[in-house]
Amino acid sequence: MAVRKPIRISDGGGEMKQGQWMLNGSDYDRWDSSTFFDTEDEAIEHGINLLEKYNHNTQDEKTRDQLIEDLALYPDDDEPIYGFYVGQLEEVGFPDETDSLLENIAERVYDVAGEYSEGYLDDVTEEHREELQSFIYRWAKQRGYLPECFLIGEIGEIDIRNLEEVAE
């Protein structure tokens, strides 16, 4: 099973969506890149090209800025950088809490009416339960309450020294 972990992605980036790939300079819980890729190969190629460019001229400010933007790497010396991480975005789905909601409502009524309310909401049909869940989801989507957080999975470490075409 692939490792998935919750991450925090900074708000400064572009539009991200399920299945996209991103790069990061470390495997910490905060991935700050603002550049997203449709395929893993595109992401890795971009990371390799960026590190090769940086390692060729560590003083180039444009490349240093791009390291910050695309890999969340903040080079503070002129040492070459040979590694980065790549991972795939996975949306955090909106939970189905319909059964819990119905159970909580029934318990509140029981707290007020006691045994006279036994069986209240026990006969909610599957169709009605699904209708309620659909309503809650539409409400959350319409009002902007869907989760905007992501999991990062399929995390891989890339060391450009291990690539044949890279010369040290």
C-alpha positions as CSV (number, residue, x, y, z in Angstrom):
1,M,0.0,0.0,0.0
2,A,1.3,3.4,-1.0
3,V,2.1,5.8,1.8
4,R,-0.3,8.8,2.0
5,K,0.1,11.7,4.3
6,P,-1.8,14.8,5.0
7,I,0.1,17.9,3.8
8,R,-0.3,21.6,4.0
9,I,0.1,23.4,0.8
10,S,0.6,27.1,0.7
11,D,-2.0,29.4,-0.7
12,G,0.3,31.2,-3.1
13,G,0.1,28.7,-5.9
14,G,-2.0,27.9,-8.9
15,E,-5.1,25.7,-9.2
16,M,-4.5,22.2,-8.0
17,K,-6.6,19.1,-8.6
18,Q,-6.9,15.5,-7.9
19,G,-4.1,13.3,-9.5
20,Q,-1.7,16.1,-10.2
21,W,1.9,15.9,-9.2
22,M,4.1,18.3,-7.4
23,L,7.7,18.7,-6.3
24,N,9.2,19.6,-2.9
25,G,12.7,19.9,-1.6
26,S,12.0,17.7,1.4
27,D,9.6,15.1,2.6
28,Y,8.2,17.2,5.4
29,D,4.5,17.7,6.1
30,R,4.5,21.1,4.4
31,W,4.8,21.1,0.6
32,D,5.0,24.7,-0.5
33,S,5.4,24.4,-4.2
34,S,3.0,26.4,-6.3
35,T,3.6,24.5,-9.6
36,F,1.6,21.4,-10.4
37,F,2.1,18.9,-13.2
38,D,-0.4,16.5,-14.9
39,T,2.1,13.6,-15.0
40,E,4.8,12.3,-12.8
41,D,7.3,12.3,-15.7
42,E,6.6,16.0,-16.3
43,A,7.2,16.8,-12.7
44,I,10.4,14.8,-12.5
45,E,11.8,16.3,-15.7
46,H,11.1,19.8,-14.5
47,G,12.8,19.1,-11.1
48,I,15.9,17.5,-12.9
49,N,16.2,20.4,-15.3
50,L,15.8,23.0,-12.5
51,L,18.6,21.3,-10.3
52,E,20.9,21.0,-13.3
53,K,20.4,24.6,-14.1
54,Y,21.0,25.7,-10.5
55,N,24.0,23.5,-10.1
56,H,25.5,24.9,-13.3
57,N,25.3,28.5,-11.9
58,T,24.3,28.7,-8.2
59,Q,24.5,32.5,-8.3
60,D,21.7,32.9,-10.9
61,E,18.9,34.8,-9.0
62,K,16.2,33.7,-11.5
63,T,17.0,30.1,-11.0
64,R,17.3,30.5,-7.2
65,D,13.8,32.1,-7.2
66,Q,12.5,29.2,-9.3
67,L,13.9,26.8,-6.7
68,I,11.9,28.6,-4.0
69,E,8.8,28.7,-6.1
70,D,8.8,25.1,-7.6
71,L,10.7,23.1,-5.0
72,A,10.3,25.1,-1.8
73,L,14.1,25.0,-1.5
74,Y,15.8,28.0,0.0
75,P,19.5,27.8,-0.9
76,D,21.6,29.7,1.6
77,D,25.0,28.8,0.2
78,D,26.5,27.9,-3.2
79,E,26.5,24.2,-2.7
80,P,25.0,22.0,-5.4
81,I,21.6,20.4,-4.7
82,Y,21.1,16.9,-6.0
83,G,17.7,15.7,-4.7
84,F,14.1,16.5,-4.4
85,Y,10.8,14.7,-3.8
86,V,7.8,14.1,-6.1
87,G,4.3,13.3,-4.9
88,Q,0.8,13.0,-6.2
89,L,-2.2,15.0,-4.9
90,E,-5.2,13.3,-3.6
91,E,-8.3,15.3,-2.6
92,V,-9.7,14.8,0.9
93,G,-13.3,13.7,0.2
94,F,-16.3,15.2,1.9
95,P,-17.3,12.7,4.6
96,D,-20.7,11.0,4.7
97,E,-21.9,11.7,8.2
98,T,-25.6,11.2,7.4
99,D,-26.0,8.2,9.8
100,S,-24.3,10.1,12.6
101,L,-26.5,13.1,12.0
102,L,-29.7,11.1,12.1
103,E,-28.5,9.2,15.2
104,N,-27.7,12.5,17.0
105,I,-31.1,13.9,16.1
106,A,-32.9,10.8,17.4
107,E,-30.8,11.0,20.6
108,R,-31.7,14.6,21.2
109,V,-35.3,13.9,20.8
110,Y,-35.0,10.9,23.2
111,D,-33.3,13.3,25.7
112,V,-36.4,15.4,25.6
113,A,-39.2,12.9,25.2
114,G,-37.6,9.7,26.6
115,E,-39.1,6.3,25.8
116,Y,-42.0,8.0,23.9
117,S,-39.5,8.7,21.1
118,E,-38.0,5.2,20.8
119,G,-37.7,4.2,17.2
120,Y,-37.8,7.8,16.0
121,L,-35.9,7.9,12.6
122,D,-35.3,4.2,12.7
123,D,-37.3,3.8,9.5
124,V,-35.4,6.3,7.3
125,T,-35.1,4.6,4.0
126,E,-31.8,4.3,2.1
127,E,-33.2,6.5,-0.6
128,H,-34.0,9.2,1.9
129,R,-30.7,8.9,3.6
130,E,-28.9,9.3,0.3
131,E,-31.1,12.3,-0.5
132,L,-30.1,13.9,2.8
133,Q,-26.4,13.2,2.1
134,S,-26.7,14.6,-1.4
135,F,-28.4,17.7,0.0
136,I,-25.6,18.2,2.6
137,Y,-22.9,17.8,-0.1
138,R,-24.6,20.3,-2.5
139,W,-25.0,22.8,0.4
140,A,-21.3,22.4,1.3
141,K,-20.2,22.8,-2.3
142,Q,-22.5,25.8,-3.0
143,R,-21.3,27.6,0.2
144,G,-17.6,26.8,-0.3
145,Y,-17.3,24.3,2.6
146,L,-15.8,21.4,0.8
147,P,-12.3,20.4,2.1
148,E,-9.5,22.3,0.4
149,C,-6.8,20.2,1.9
150,F,-5.0,17.3,0.2
151,L,-3.1,14.2,0.9
152,I,0.2,13.6,-0.9
153,G,0.8,10.0,-2.0
154,E,3.1,8.1,-4.2
155,I,6.0,10.0,-2.7
156,G,9.3,9.3,-4.4
157,E,12.8,10.7,-3.8
158,I,14.8,11.7,-6.8
159,D,18.6,11.9,-6.6
160,I,19.9,13.3,-9.9
161,R,23.3,11.8,-9.2
162,N,21.7,8.4,-9.9
163,L,20.7,9.4,-13.4
164,E,23.1,8.3,-16.2
165,E,22.8,11.5,-18.2
166,V,23.8,13.7,-15.3
167,A,27.5,14.3,-14.9
168,E,28.9,15.5,-11.5
